[in-house]
Amino acid sequence: MLGLSMTEVLIILALALLLLGPDQLPNLAKSLGKGLRELRKATDDIKGQFEQEMAKIDLDEQPQRMIAPVRGSWRGAGRRAQGGVRPSRAPRRDRAGGREENVSPALLPKPPAEGPEDDVHLSLRDHLVELRKRLKWAVIWLGIGFCACYYWSTPLFHFLMRPVLAALPEGEKALHFSSGIEPFMIYLKVGLYAGLFAASPFIFWQIWMFVAPGLYRRERRKIFPFVAAATLFFIGGAAFCYLVILTPAFEFLINTAGPDIKPMLMMDEQLGLVMMMIIAFGLIFELPLILTLLAMMGVVDWRFLSKYRRHAIVLNVIIAAIITPTGDPFNLALMAVPMLLCYELGVLGAWIFGKIERIGSAARAST
């Protein structure tokens, strides 16, 4: 079930019972059901917006198809008019709004709701166009990072495999490959992973540029602190995983085999496992920044985060159980404890910067 072992499921259920209590478990189930209904509603809204965009495109293309008549169509229309049959006309456009008069209002795009003066209203198509643009630039920066880092892919691979080799017994400190092309493909992957970290500031910049149209002017000015903080947290999480987590994790996994069993580890599998853990910790360390930004924008506050701390603990353990490659409690704890610490740092950041933002908003309102 979602890659969870029976041990992890029992740990999650025990934590939920201890932290929430038997009286809160039905409320938790109701909250999960409500969240699923909200997710379904959001999905239906996106589907409705997509259908409205398609209807709008059809309305824009319909007059162009009617402008170009087939040869003899106007003459045939005149004859039908003389015979008492009124020729069909193209739907007239409303001069004020440019809409078709004989089209159902349900198919027409809804006018944007009123918002602040610096708010930007974008349709679903505009969002997709902007997303395509940002994805294009993110891929370009990733390609540049790959080209810059591929030259050092061999030493980078040996650097990444140090925790794995350190956990192997003496005389067995070696990795293996099963095909002649595997080392070449491994080094390509290493160059791609290294390019991801090298291009991470520019990728976070593209993420901010995609979110920026929905923010206030004062919030858009925080692009450079956001990019710097996001890069620092991402690389810091990866370094924490490499220096603190990987060595004890591999020692525990390999030593559980017993003294009479010799490991034969493959290059591809160990690289995928190491990079999955490193990238996961890099993303986990973004949690304090995300919670702080949400608090600065007024979406959440530290009181809300503190109130649902016990729910967050259970949710973090569930996410850690899904991410961890094994089902043992030791690796689950190695993943879950840093997640809980990042959540507490996010609560602290929401308290500090949310308070600063409220003071600044009050000062601007008084002036």
Secondary structure, DSSP 4 states (H G I P E B T S, - for coil): -TT--HHHHHHHHHHHHHHH-TTHHHHHHHHHHHHHHHHHHHHHHHHHHHHHHHHHHHHHHHHHHHHSPPTTHHHHHHHHHHTT-PPP-PPPBPTTT--BTTS-GGGSPPPPPP--TT-----HHHHHHHHHHHHHHHHHHHHHHHHHHGGGHHHHHHHHTHHHHHHSPTT----B-SSTTHHHHHHHHHHHHHHHHHTHHHHHHHHHHHHGGGS-HHHHTTHHHHHHHHHHHHHHHHHHIIIIIHHHHHHHHHHTT-TT-----BHHHHHHHHHHHHHHHHHHTTHHHHHHHHHHTTS--HHHHHHTHHHHHHHHHHHHHHHSSS--HHHHHHHHHHHHHHHHHHHHHHHHHHHHHHHHHHHHHH-
